[in-house]
Amino acid sequence: MHSKNKTRNYIVYAAIGIAIGAGFIGYPKVASYIERVQIEVENETTMNEIIDNRVIDMTIRNMQNVFEEEKKEIVILENAYIEVPFVCQAPFQTTANWVFHEESCEEAALLQVKYFLDEIKEVDTTVANETILDMIKWQKANFGSHKDLYANDMKDFMKGYYGIEDEQIEIIYDAEITDIKKAISAGNPIIAPITGDILDNPYYPYPGYHMLTIIGYTPEKIITNDVGTKRGKDYSYNYDIFMRALKDAGGDIILLKKA
């Protein structure tokens, strides 16, 4: 996999060289292409870090129950990753489908975690699309409208729509990076509100208030299943920009745990 990184880097350098040589470096399309290739390289590099450390990290995670019983604490891993099925908020990922799902990030973020808890590994896009539409219908009937959902609203939604027990849901208010690492190290994916404009993901069709699922981290990156783009599986962000986006959207994170 490391050879792929080198290949991608060569592509980036070649693209930059061609653009400079042709005098096109100022053209928006060329600059956008270079930016997106570099993002893909960074995402792949982050996932290689996870793969390289996964055996050690999973061994430690398997010991978590022992630590919880004996010491009542979680060991925070240096690198951690949870395999969570990816669901784009517009499951069919077409322009027409986005018309119905411009505001479906909360539903998709929750659905990913629900699939993980139910041990569903393969996503049926038709079922995912119907489920998200049904979630929206439920909100309109019970909340009065389909609106942005913050932490407390998400908790009410989880309890109402799925009948999840109160003790399965934990909200960490004003969360810090340590809270994120602790939850992921314990094997709990995180539903997190963020401000899309701050993350500045070039693939977002609709930046603004957003919600995604945190599934891992390295010493430098937060790894997400970002439902706001079809390229969102294992999408990584630098700590500083991610935490600014989280704090700007309220700073609270939601954990949905196994019964």
KANORBEL-V308778 format. One record per pair of residues at least 12 apart in sequence whose ideal C-beta (glycine too) atoms are under 6 Angstrom apart, sorted by the first residue. I is the first residue (numbers start at 1). GAP is how many residues later the second one is. Records with the same first field share a line. If there is no record, write none. Layout:
BEGIN
I=GAP + GAP
END
This chain:
BEGIN
1=47
5=39 + 40
8=33
11=26
12=25 + 26
15=19
16=18
35=167
36=166
43=193
46=172 + 175 + 190
47=187
49=169
50=29 + 31
53=26
57=20 + 22 + 23
60=15 + 17
64=122
74=108 + 111 + 112
76=105 + 106 + 109
77=108
79=139
80=104 + 105 + 136 + 137
81=135
82=107 + 133
84=28 + 32 + 105 + 131 + 141
85=30 + 38
86=139 + 147
87=21 + 24 + 25 + 36 + 41
88=139 + 142
89=12 + 15 + 16 + 19 + 138
91=34 + 37 + 38
92=33
93=137
102=104
104=28
105=105 + 106 + 122 + 123
106=43 + 105
107=25 + 28
108=119
109=82 + 102 + 103 + 104 + 118
112=101 + 113
113=76 + 143
116=73
117=141
138=23
142=18
148=61
150=100
151=20 + 101 + 103
154=100
155=14
168=89 + 91
169=87
170=85
171=81 + 83
172=81
173=79
174=77
175=78
183=72
188=67 + 69
189=24 + 26
190=24 + 63
191=22 + 63
192=22 + 54 + 61
193=18 + 56 + 57
194=16 + 51 + 52 + 55
195=50 + 53 + 54
196=12 + 14
198=46 + 47 + 50
199=46
203=26 + 28
204=24
210=18
212=12 + 14 + 15
213=12
221=15
222=15 + 20
223=13
END
